[in-house]
Amino acid sequence: MRHALYVSGRVRGAAQTMSALMQFFARHRHRFEDIIQGRVTSDDPMFRPHVPFNGATLQESRETWAHAQNDALGIFLWMYCTLACEGILKPRPHEVEMLTRFPRYFEAIRY
């Protein structure tokens, strides 16, 4: 959806979606840090950053799912950075700091 907004010229909608996703991931940064620091195992997807969530409240879904959805995390990172590089998004320092967790997280899970 977010990429579809971008390629169809609705960059404001794409930026709003990326900003909301950034808020969600920042709110749950402990999931990234716990994996990066080795405090929890990356073998259990329930310890990983949750991709299913309530879009209205930005609350995690408590449902169990069978996969880690690393592709969704990668697409978020790519799309957010694309919009930032084009000047459509202007990340604040705490958002840039959050972005740095993604590569370290991917390294920790050996993705």
PLY file of the C-alpha trace (Angstrom):
ply
format ascii 1.0
element vertex 111
property float x
property float y
property float z
element edge 110
property int vertex1
property int vertex2
end_header
0.00 0.00 0.00
2.65 2.54 1.00
4.68 1.91 -2.16
1.51 2.08 -4.26
0.78 5.52 -2.82
4.30 6.65 -3.66
4.40 5.38 -7.24
0.92 6.74 -7.96
2.06 10.23 -6.99
0.31 10.35 -3.63
3.54 11.03 -1.79
1.82 12.83 1.08
-0.17 9.68 1.85
2.97 7.57 1.59
4.77 9.95 3.97
1.90 9.85 6.46
1.91 6.05 6.37
5.68 5.91 6.90
5.46 8.42 9.76
2.78 6.32 11.47
4.86 3.17 11.03
7.89 4.98 12.45
5.82 5.91 15.52
4.79 2.30 15.92
8.32 0.92 15.63
9.73 3.61 17.92
7.10 2.78 20.52
8.22 -0.84 20.42
11.96 -0.28 20.05
12.56 -2.58 23.01
11.83 -5.53 20.70
14.71 -4.48 18.43
17.02 -3.82 21.37
16.21 -7.09 23.12
17.21 -9.04 20.01
20.25 -6.86 19.24
21.54 -7.15 22.82
20.81 -10.88 23.00
18.39 -10.54 25.92
15.86 -12.74 24.08
16.17 -15.34 21.37
15.40 -14.40 17.81
14.22 -17.97 17.19
10.76 -17.15 18.56
8.96 -14.67 16.26
6.86 -13.44 19.20
9.99 -11.75 20.62
10.66 -9.98 17.33
9.15 -6.64 16.33
5.47 -7.21 15.65
4.25 -6.29 12.21
0.55 -7.04 12.77
-0.92 -4.15 14.73
-4.05 -2.07 15.16
-3.72 0.86 12.74
-6.04 3.12 14.74
-4.25 2.72 18.08
-0.76 1.59 16.97
-1.02 -1.22 19.52
0.62 -4.56 18.83
-1.53 -7.51 17.91
-1.23 -10.21 20.56
-2.03 -12.93 18.04
0.57 -15.61 17.40
1.76 -15.86 13.84
4.05 -18.35 12.18
6.56 -16.07 10.50
8.79 -13.14 11.39
7.83 -10.85 8.47
11.36 -9.59 7.91
10.25 -8.53 4.44
7.81 -6.01 5.93
10.56 -4.54 8.12
12.89 -4.30 5.12
10.25 -2.64 2.97
9.55 -0.12 5.72
13.25 0.74 6.00
13.63 1.06 2.23
10.49 3.17 1.74
11.15 5.44 4.72
14.72 6.08 3.58
13.59 6.63 -0.02
11.17 9.33 1.12
13.81 10.85 3.39
16.44 10.93 0.62
13.97 12.69 -1.64
13.21 15.27 1.06
9.58 14.17 1.39
10.18 13.05 4.97
12.47 14.98 7.27
13.47 12.55 10.01
14.09 13.98 13.46
17.16 12.79 15.39
15.23 10.16 17.37
13.83 8.78 14.10
17.29 8.56 12.55
18.42 6.78 15.69
15.52 4.34 15.32
16.46 3.68 11.70
19.95 2.62 12.81
18.40 -0.24 14.76
17.09 -1.95 11.64
20.47 -3.02 10.14
21.73 -4.07 13.58
18.54 -6.06 14.11
18.88 -7.74 10.70
22.46 -8.62 11.54
21.44 -10.05 14.92
18.83 -12.34 13.38
21.23 -13.21 10.51
18.72 -12.08 7.89
0 1
1 2
2 3
3 4
4 5
5 6
6 7
7 8
8 9
9 10
10 11
11 12
12 13
13 14
14 15
15 16
16 17
17 18
18 19
19 20
20 21
21 22
22 23
23 24
24 25
25 26
26 27
27 28
28 29
29 30
30 31
31 32
32 33
33 34
34 35
35 36
36 37
37 38
38 39
39 40
40 41
41 42
42 43
43 44
44 45
45 46
46 47
47 48
48 49
49 50
50 51
51 52
52 53
53 54
54 55
55 56
56 57
57 58
58 59
59 60
60 61
61 62
62 63
63 64
64 65
65 66
66 67
67 68
68 69
69 70
70 71
71 72
72 73
73 74
74 75
75 76
76 77
77 78
78 79
79 80
80 81
81 82
82 83
83 84
84 85
85 86
86 87
87 88
88 89
89 90
90 91
91 92
92 93
93 94
94 95
95 96
96 97
97 98
98 99
99 100
100 101
101 102
102 103
103 104
104 105
105 106
106 107
107 108
108 109
109 110
